[in-house]
Amino acid sequence: MENREFFYRRLHSLLGVVPIGIFLIQHLVVNHFAVYGPESFNKAAYFMHDLPFRIVLEIFIIFLPILFHAVLGVYIVFVAKNNVKRFGFFRNWMFFLQRITGIITLVFIVWHVWETRVQIGMGSEELDYSLMENILANPFMFWFYVIGVVSTTFHFANGLWSFLVSWGITVTPRSQKIATYATLLVFLAVTYIGVRALFAFV
């Protein structure tokens, strides 16, 4: 049982970086085309939509890895022992925030998929600039998306630090400190790309 749980947690960490993390960056970069206007965003969105074997790629590279990562992540949240009140060290807080942002990110992703994929499939509306513009015209939804994007980018960047440790890439305290600064830069850069796109839609 211990070996199996160790394997699942390592797989959980790996999937959070590859392919989920790569997909996150790609998704935010496509959204960032909104900064250059509706036509640029629509071209990027249609290009991704028209990729060969898109459905197969989405199922096996995106949806199934996210489903596994989410289910095991929720389990980890409930079994994790958060001790930030007793041991207020930086990494303990990062451990705690990783669990909190995991839940927020899960709620955000489920709603985002429902709003931009499921409802689209049931209606005649297309996933284009005007759709996101209409969604984000609601101030509540705009700030919901801002919180969701920031939560997702933090969860990815902090998870990247954990991945480097759990896979034995950063073993020494010095390498882990360097990784902390590197993943902070990743968080700031990816968050900027994601949030700037949201402001472009409004």
Residue pairs with C-beta under 8 A, 6 or more apart in sequence:
8 72
9 72
9 76
9 166
10 166
10 167
11 68
12 68
12 69
12 72
12 73
12 76
13 159
13 162
13 163
13 166
13 167
14 163
14 167
15 65
15 68
15 69
16 69
16 156
16 159
16 160
16 163
17 159
17 160
17 163
19 61
19 62
19 65
20 62
20 65
20 66
20 69
20 156
21 156
21 159
21 160
23 61
23 62
24 152
24 153
24 156
24 190
25 190
28 149
28 153
28 190
28 193
28 194
28 197
29 193
30 41
30 44
30 45
30 48
31 41
31 132
31 193
31 194
31 197
31 198
32 193
32 194
32 196
32 197
32 200
33 40
33 41
33 43
33 44
33 45
33 197
34 40
34 41
34 129
34 132
34 197
34 200
34 201
35 196
35 197
35 200
38 128
38 129
38 130
38 133
41 128
41 129
42 128
42 129
45 127
45 128
45 129
46 128
48 54
49 127
51 57
66 109
70 106
70 109
73 102
73 106
74 102
74 103
74 106
76 99
76 102
77 99
77 102
77 103
80 95
80 99
82 92
82 95
82 96
82 99
83 92
84 92
84 93
84 96
94 158
94 161
97 154
97 158
98 155
98 158
98 159
98 162
101 151
101 152
101 154
101 155
101 158
102 155
104 147
104 148
104 151
105 148
105 151
105 152
105 155
107 148
108 144
108 145
108 147
108 148
108 149
108 151
108 152
109 148
109 152
111 144
111 148
112 145
112 148
115 135
116 127
116 131
116 132
116 135
117 127
119 125
120 126
120 127
120 131
125 131
129 201
132 201
133 201
133 202
135 141
135 145
136 142
136 145
136 198
136 201
136 202
137 202
142 198
142 202
145 198
146 195
146 198
149 191
149 194
149 195
149 198
150 191
150 194
150 195
152 194
153 187
153 190
153 191
153 194
154 187
154 191
156 186
156 187
156 190
157 183
157 184
157 186
157 187
157 190
158 183
158 187
160 183
160 186
161 170
161 176
161 179
161 180
161 183
163 169
164 170
164 176
164 179
165 171
165 176
165 179
169 175
170 176
170 178
170 179
